[in-house]
Amino acid sequence: MPNPLKETLYAGQPTYGVSVMIPSAQMVEMVAHLGFNWVLIDCEHGAIGLESVEAMVMAAEAAGIVPIVRPPTNAAEAIAQVMDRGALGVQVPHVRSAADARRAVEAVKFPPLGARSLAVGTRAGRYGYGLSQTEYVAQSNRETLVCAQLEDVEALHNAEDILAVEGVDVFFIGPSDLSQSLGYPGQLEAPPVREAIEALFAKIRAAGRIAGSAGGAAALCRYRELGALYLYTHLTRLLQEGASAFWNAVRA
């Protein structure tokens, strides 16, 4: 299927998603009805198994938003399993080097762009119904999105090499893990953390690549000003900010 998230990003427009860490197709539907463009199904930190991934991807498709999955690791097997269930892309954690970035691309793309295994009858290939394998390979290579998470000190040192890797669509700055890697866990406003984040955004812009990050509303506005287009908040943060607005209103 077409990937409007990818189209919007390459048109230079911001997109907004929600990270969901609990296995709930209904929550994916709610995210869509609330006006978000895409959902990040988080298998790294969440309690989401493969059967739930498939159900949540189906819910996203039915509701008209783009399903992106964060696999638990940058392993070809983990990536292939979520791609075969219909994910339109992956957000790969802890990309520390150009080799890591290339490995992610190879896991997502079929030859000649990558090394993904081709199977008959997967959900992503419409079970082989009405879509030839040749058509499926071409469509998948064209529409799937690869997002590399830069969230370690090693990624800071290797940023230029990572940004030169072809096939990566989005370079995502992970504030929480980056703060921890820098020795300031959770202290996103600590000068070394803030400076590192801003320097990474500048490098991504200078390379002509697409940047992304996550946080609450205020953080997303700041990251957007720094050039980020791939932006999301977490379900827990969305609930917290919505609850705060609710209580402020009823207690006024």
CORRAJO-V953585 format. One record per backbone hydrogen bond with DSSP energy under -0.5 kcal/mol. CO is the residue of the C=O (numbers start at 1). NH is the residue of the N-H. If there is no record, write none. Layout:
co=(CO/CO)
nh=(NH/NH)
//
This chain:
co=(2/3/4/5/6/7/8/9/15/16/16/17/18/18/19/20/21/22/24/25/26/27/28/29/30/31/32/37/38/39/39/40/40/41/41/42/47/49/50/51/52/53/54/55/56/57/58/59/60/60/61/66/66/67/68/69/69/70/73/75/76/77/78/79/80/82/83/84/84/88/89/90/90/92/94/97/98/99/100/101/102/103/104/105/106/109/110/110/117/119/122/123/125/126/128/132/133/134/135/136/137/138/139/140/145/145/146/146/147/147/148/148/149/149/150/152/152/153/154/156/158/159/160/161/162/165/167/169/170/170/171/172/172/173/174/175/176/176/177/178/179/180/184/186/187/190/190/191/192/193/194/195/196/197/198/199/200/201/202/203/204/205/210/211/211/212/213/216/217/218/219/220/221/222/223/224/227/229/229/230/231/232/233/234/235/236/237/238/239/240/241/242/243/244/245/246/247/249)
nh=(4/7/8/9/10/11/13/12/231/37/38/233/20/40/235/42/47/24/28/29/30/31/32/33/34/36/35/66/18/41/68/20/42/43/70/46/49/53/54/55/56/57/58/59/60/61/62/63/64/65/64/39/68/88/41/71/91/43/75/79/80/81/82/83/84/87/86/123/124/145/69/92/147/149/96/101/102/103/104/105/106/107/108/109/115/116/113/114/119/122/127/126/128/129/130/136/137/138/139/140/141/142/143/144/90/147/169/170/92/149/150/172/95/151/174/155/156/157/158/159/162/163/164/164/165/168/169/210/148/172/212/150/174/175/178/179/180/186/181/182/184/183/187/188/190/193/194/195/196/197/198/199/200/201/202/203/204/205/206/207/209/208/171/229/230/173/232/220/221/222/223/224/225/226/228/227/211/15/231/213/17/215/19/238/239/240/241/242/243/244/245/246/247/248/249/250/251/252)
//
